Amino acid sequence: MVGAGGVFVTGMRSSMPVPIPDLIEIIPPEGRVRAQVTIPGSKSITNRALILAALAQGETILEGALWSEDTEVMVECLRELGLMVNVESDPKEACNRTMTVYGRGGAVPRGGTEQQPLSLFVANSGTTARFLTACLCLGSGVYHLDGAPRMRERPQAPLFRALRGLGYRIVSPTDKLPALIFGGGPRPGAAEVSLQESSQFASALLLCAERGGWRISTTGEEPGEGPYVRMTVEMNRVFPQTGGRFKIEPDASSCSYFWAADWLLSAQEPPASAESVSRPLEAGSAVTVLHPPTSDWQIDSRFPRFLPLPAAVSRKSDLGDSILTAIVLAPFASHPVRFTDLGRLRLQESERVKALRTELTRCGAKAVEEGNQLTVEPSPLHGTEIKTYDDHRLAMCFALVGLRIPGIRLQNPGCVRKTFPSFFQKLAAPSPRGLGVRIIEPGSGQVLTEEELRT
């Protein structure tokens, strides 16, 4: 809210009620599915745009911005920092917002003292944690950055090292969160950062490089042309630095669930080994993603090229987060699929390689983990209760299995609010705006309404 004199007043992040039950069951659809689904804005682009708008001069309007836990956390941190960010609903997509950010030409509001620093909480948002760390270095005073327990386990050291090399003081006994960041303002210089653990480190530095006077180079398994780094470079190039409008495209990783649903539900021959625990397929089913991403900024825009699945898919060169979607489709393929270069998945919202292997095995799939690769064979699946590990992408991926396999139940489905709060609503909405899937509460057997599926 805006207080007297136009000063932005903010308190604790509001907590909305979460009506979705702690356990839900997906009922495979009967008959033909014909859906045309809209997808919320890209989280990766939204949080990059918020930092760029905060460092820009004057009023920047972000259209089609995602409104989910990760982007709410970023907005709240910017507000706590002292920047004005107005948020209005988007009539075209319930999980989008129009955001207006009032930048100060690169001036970052002052923090506190070492004894009483300005505290900012990033929950489990990796982009918020990494991007804000670099941004706060451009301020003055002291900032305390902390996150949820899982965020405290996630790596920060390469970013801290790079910023210290530029002359900034960051105090963290573990080189992870929590950390004290001492703002030093612009300090021209050069820094090198590794991409081995996360490309977000390089993106954080590149988003702030112009204002800081930094020259950034990268090392590691992906050179500076890595897809998420390329996204950051391109956004720096086209973003309105003196205010204006910036359009955010739909999230390609979120699109992948509905591209996958189209493949799962369309008429196709089931794998020879699947002796049909899955529901019979109805000829003519189709799920269309309306207005998909048109730029080449998001690596997961490539996902439709990988259907049907090839013999091998790499996290390093082929797909980003949507490789998780591909992995849960693999039991339905006609041949074994080997997924490689998965090491980075172990450091995200959960230990995703182990989680995928464990839960696929629980469903009846044959999944073999060797080093940082996972090989999944065509398998007859069965219903079971899936642990989601408080990981939004695991919840959405295994919901897809429930489109074909009866008895798939998901624990803690509300975790999808991190990036796609309306995911289950879009599964349940009647045609054509949704798939018309029945989602029930297992104990009562009650079919949940769209409102009850809100996260």
N, C-alpha and C positions, 0 to 999 in steps of 0.2 A: 504494500500500500504506500501511497505518497502522503507524507505528513505536511505540516505547515511549512510554508516557504519552499515547497517543492523538494524537500529532502526525503530521500527514500528511507522508509522505516521497515525493518524486517526483523523477524524473531526466529524462533525455531521452525524448522521445516514442518509444514502441516502434514499430519498423517491422515490419509483418507481411509475410510473403512474398506476392507477387502472381503467382499462377500463370497468369492469363489471358495469352495470347500478345500480342505487339505488333501483330499483324495478324490480323483474323478476317474471315470471310465469312458473310453471312446467306443461308440457302437459303430461298426463298419456300415457305411451307407448302403441302402438297398435301392436298386433301380438306377436309372441314369442320373449322373451328376452333371449339371450345366451351371457353371459359375463364372462371374466376371468380378474379380477382386481388386480393390485398390490397396496399395501398400504404403505405410507411413514413411516419412522421410528418413534419410540415412543418418544413423547415429554418428558415424565417423565424420561425415561432412558437417553435421550440425555442431558438434563440439569444436571442430576446427574453426568454423565460421564464427562461433561465439567468441573465441579468443581473438581472431582477426578483427572482429567488430569492436571488441573492447579496446584494442590498440589503435583503431582507426580514429579519424577526426570527425566528430559530429554524429549525426543520426544515421544508423544503418538498419534497414528493415530486412529481416530474414524471412522469406516466404517458404512455406512447406516444411518448416523445421519440426523435427521429431520431438514429441513430448512424452518422455518415458523416464524411468528412474535415473538413468545415466545423464540425460540432458537436464532434468530437473535439478540434479545435484550440481551440475556446472552453473546453471542459472542462479541457484541459491548461493553458491560460493562467490560469484561475481557481485551479487547483491550485498552479501556480508562484507565483501571487500570495500563496498561503497559506490559501486557503479549502478546506474539506473538501467534496468531491463524491464520493459513492459511486455506482457504476454497476452495475446488474444486468441480466441478459438478460431479454427479453420472449418468452415462449413463443408468443405469437400472431403475431409478425412478427420475422423474423431481423434486420432492420435497425433495429429499435426497441430502446430500453432504458428501464428505470425508473431515474430519477436522483434521488438525494436530496442536496439542497444545504443546507448549514448556514450560514445568513446571520447577520450580526452587527448587524442593525438599522441598516444604512446605513454602518457603519464599514468602510472599505476598508483592508486591511492595508498597512502602511507600505512604501514603496519604499526605494531605496538613496540614495547621494549622487550629486552631479553627476559626480564622478570614477568612482564605481562604482555606476551605476544598476541597478535590478532590470530584467533584460532579459526581454521577452516576445515570442514569435515567432508571427505570425498566419497564416503561409503565404500562400495567395491567398484568404483568407476576408474579403470586404468587410464582412459584418456584424460579425465579430469585431473587425476593425480599427477600425471606426467606433464600435461600442457601447463597446468597452473604452476608447477615447480619452476619451470623456465620463466613464465610470465612474472612471477613474484620477485624474481631476481632483479627485474627492471624497476622495482619500487624502491622504497626506503623504509627503514624500520625493520621490525622482526615479525615473521609470520610462523605460526605453528600449523603444520599440515598433518592430518591424521585420517585414518580410514577404518573400515570394518576389519574384523580379524583376518579374513582372507586377503584383503588388500595389504595388510601388514606383512604377509608372507610373499607377496609378489615383488619381483626385482625392481630396483631403482638405481643400483650402484653405477651402471654405465652413464646414466644421466647426471648423477651427482658428481662423478669424476670429471665429466666434460665441463660442467658449470664451475667446479673448483678450478679447473685449468684456465678458465676465463677470468678468474680472480674473485669469484663469489664464495661466501662462507655458508656452508650447509653443515649442520650438526646432526648426526644420526649415528648412534653406537653400532647399529646393525647395517647401515647403508640401505635401509628400507624405511618405511613409515613406522612410527611418527618421526618427523624431522622439524628442526628449526631452520628457517631460511632467512638469511640476512640480506635485505635488499641493498643493492649497490648501484642501481641505475645503469645506464648504458656504459659498457666497458668494451670498446673495440678490441678484437683479438680473434684468434683462430682456435678451433676445437675439433677434435676427432671423436666420433662416437660409434660404438659397435651396434650392429643390428641383430646379433645372434640371439639375444633374449627377447627383444621387442623392437619393431620399427618405430614405435611410439616415442622412443627416446630422441631419434633423429627428427621426427615430426615436431616434437616439442621445441627443439632448438631452432628449427627452420621457421616455425610460426613466429618466433620472436626475434629472428636474426636481424631483420632490417632495423627494428627499433633499437636493438642492442649493439649494432655495429659488429655482429659476429660473422665469421667465415666458417662454415660447417662442412666437414668432410666425414665420410662414413667408411666403416670396415665391417667385415663379417660375412656370413653365409650369403646374404643378399647385398649386392653393391648398391650404390646410391640410386639405381634405377628400380629398386624394389617397388611394388605396386602401391603400398600405402604412402611411401615417401614421394612417389610421383604425384599422388593425389595432393599432398601438401604443397609440392612445388607448383603444381598447376593452379591451386587455389590462391597461393601467394601472387601468382601472375595476373589473375583476372579479378581478384577481390577489390571492391571499391574502397580505396584507402582514405578517401575524403568524404565518406558517407554515400548513401544511395540504397539500391535494392539488390538483393542477392537471392536467387532461387535455389532451393535445395531439392535434389532429385530423390525419388524413392530409394529405400535401402535394398541393395541387391542381395545381401545375405538373407533378408526377410523374404524377398521375392522367391528365393530358392525353395522355400517350403511349399509354395503353391505351384511352382514349376514341377517340383517332385510329386506333388499330389496329382497333377495332370498325368504324369507318366505312370504312377501307381494305379490310377483309376481308369486309364484308357484301355481299350481292348488290346490285349497282348497275350502271348503264350506264357503261362507260368513256368518257372524253372522245372526241369525234369525231376529234381529231388523234392519238390514241394508238393506232397500228396494231399493236398488241399485241406489244410486247416484254414487257409484264407478263404474269404468269401468269393463266390463266382463273380467274374467281372461282367459288367454291363456294357455292351457295345454302344459307342456314341458318347460316352462320358468325356467331358472336357472342362478343364479349369484354366481360365485365361487371366493373366495378370495385366490389368489396365495400366497404360502409361508407364511402362518399365523404364529403367534408367537408359539414357541415350548417350551419355558421355562414356569415355573409356576410363574414368577415374576409379571405378570400383571393380576390382578383380573378379568379384563374384557375379558380375554381369555375364561372365563366360559360362555360367552353370549349365544353360540349356545345351551347350555344345558337348557336354559330358553325359548326355542321355541318348541312347542307353549307355551304361557305364563301360568305359574301356577296361583293358586288363590292368592298367596301373594309373594312379592319380597322385600327383605330388602337391603337398602343401606349399612347397617352396616356389614352384613355377606354374602350377595350374589353377589352383583355387585358394581362396582365403578361408574365412569361417565357414563357408558353405561346404567345405570338405566334410564337415560333420554330417551334413544332410546326405551327401553321397555315401558316406559310410553306412548309415542306417538303411539305405536303399540296396546295399550290396547283397543281402540275403535273397532279394527278389531278382537278382541278375541271373543270366544264363551261364555264367562262368565265374571262377574266383577273381577277386579284385584285390590288388595290392596297393595300399595307401602308404606313401613314403614321406619322409622329412616332417614328421609330426612332433618333433621335440618341443616346439614352441607351445603346442597345445597343453603341455604339462604344467605351464606356468600361468594359465589364465584363470577364469572363474572357478574352475575345478581342475583336478588332474584328469584332463579329458581323455587321454589315450586309455588309461586304466579304466575310467568310468565307462567308456564306450565298449571296451572288451567285456567288462563285467556284466553290463546290462544286456548286450546282445546275446551273450552266453545264457543269461537268465531267460531270454526269450526262446532259446533253442538253437541259436545260430552257432556255427563254427567260426570262431574268430581267434586268430593266433597273433600274439604280440611278440615281436622280435626287435629289440632295440627301439628305434623310433619309427617303426613301421608296423602296420596292422594289415593282415590278410584275412579277408572275409569270404567265405564260400557260400554258394547257393544252399539254402537250408530251409527245411520245413519249420515254421515258427509256431509258437503257441502263446496264449495269453498268460500274463503274469503281472505282478506289481513292480513298477519301475521306480527306482530311486533316482531323483533328478539332481541331487547334490547341490541344491540351491543354484543351479546353473540353467539360465534361460534357454540356451541353445539345446541342451540335452532334453529339456522338457518339450520343446517344439519338434525336435527330431523324432523322438519316440512317439509323439502324438501321430506322426505320419504312419508309423507301423500299425497303429490302431485303425487306420482307414482300410486295412486289408485283413487284420488279424483280430478276431473276437477276443475280448477279455483283457485288453491292454489297459492297465490302471496306472495313473501317474500320481506320485506323491508331490506335494508342494507345487502345484501347477502355477500358483501366483507368482513364482519367480520370473515368469515371462515379462513382468512389468519393467524389467531392466531395459529392454529394447523394443518390445512389441506388446503393449498392454492389451490390445484388442485381438490378439491372435486367436484365442478360443472363441471369441464372439464371431470372428470371420469364418471359422469352421462351422459354427452352429447356425449362422444367419441363413434364412431361406434363400433359395435361388431367385434372382441371379447374383445378388450381392454377396452370397456366401455359399458354402457347400451343402448346407442343410443337414449336417451331421448331428445325430443325437449324442449328447454328452450327459452322463448320469452321475448321480452320487451313489456309489456302490451300496452303502448301507441301506438306503431307503428305496433305491431304484428310481428315484424321482429324476425326470428329465429337467436339466437346468436351463433356465431362460437366458437370453442374451445378457440381461441385467445381472443375473446371478453369476455370469462368467466374467464379469468385469474384474480387472486386477488393479 
